[in-house]
C-alpha cells in the first residue's frame, strides 16, 4: 500500500514532465543519450547537478523513421 502511495506522489509531483514526455513521444520523438550537456533554461529535462551546475544526459529527438514517413 505504501509503495502505491509513493508512486502516486512521484507521478503527481512530476506531472509537468510526464505531460511533456507524452506530448512529444506521440509526435515521434524519442529519448536519446547526448552525453553531459549544460542545461538550457526553459527546456524541460531531468537535471543532474555536478559541481553546483545543472546538466542533462538525455534529450528528445525526432525519430528518423517517423520523419521519412511524414
N, C-alpha and C positions, 0 to 999 in steps of 0.2 A: 504494500500500500504506500509506503514512504517513497519507494522507487518511482511509482507512477506520479506522485505529487511532485517529486524533484524534476521529472521530465516535463510536466505541465508548467512548472515555474520557469524552467530553462527556455522552453518554446515561447512562453509569454514574454519573457524578458528580451528575447531576440526576435520578436515578431517582424520588425522592420527588415532585418537581414533575410529572413525566410521569404517574405513577400518579394523582396528584390531578387533573390535567387530564383524563385518560381517564375517571375515575370520574364527574366532573361533566358532561362532554360527552355521556356515554352517557345521562345523565338529562335532556338537553335544554338544558343551559346552553351559552352561547357567550361568547367574549371580547368585551367592549365597551370602547371608549375612554371613560374618565371624566375625563380631564384630570389635572392634577397633584393628587394626593391623599396626605395624610400616611399612611405605612404603619402598619397596625394590628398590634400584637404577636399572634402566634399564628395569623395568617391567611397561608396560603401564597400568595406572589405574587413577582413579579420586581421587586426593589427597584432604584431608581436613587438614588444618593446625591448630593444637591445641598446645598451649604453645610454639609456634615457631617451632614445629616439624611436619613433614608430616606423615599422617596416611591414611589408606583406610578402608572401611567398607564392600566392596563387591569385590569378585574375580570371575573369570570364572573357572568353574569346569565341568568335563566331566559328562554328564547325565548318570546315571546308566542304564537306559533302552537302551540307544544307545550302551553302552559297551556290554550288553548282546546280542544284535543283530549283532554285528560285528564279 
